Amino acid sequence: MVSKTSTSPEEIQKLLIETARVQLAAVGAAVKFWASWAESADNYTQALSGELAKISEKSIKPSEIIPRTADLTREYVRNLIELPSVAVHRFNSEIEKMGPSKGPRKRAARAKD
């Protein structure tokens, strides 16, 4: 047997607004993630290019390039690891900025340290 539930236009409107809020917040978080990744990758490639230029100009020894590039790579990877947290923060701040949701959250999210 199929039961029918009555939904008012106001309830449907609230659902659509809430759905749009979440989707906009998700898009904003994704944009922040990819923009941050592009910026991090740009900084990394510029730094590597600078190190290669120093070798070409013979201002550093080729043996010094390995520790320098390792440090640059370590910094780049560290930045990549932070990107998901940055995106989550952006998502949460967008949700909070858009106004109240349907009700209070039952559980609080915990961030990893």
Secondary structure, 3 states (H helix, E strand, C coil): CCCCCCCCHHHHHHHHHHHHHHHHHHHHHHHHHHHHHHHHHHHHHHHHHHHHHHHHCCCCCHHHHHHHHHHHHHHHHHHHHHHHHHHHHHHHHHHHHCCCCCCCCCCCCCCCC
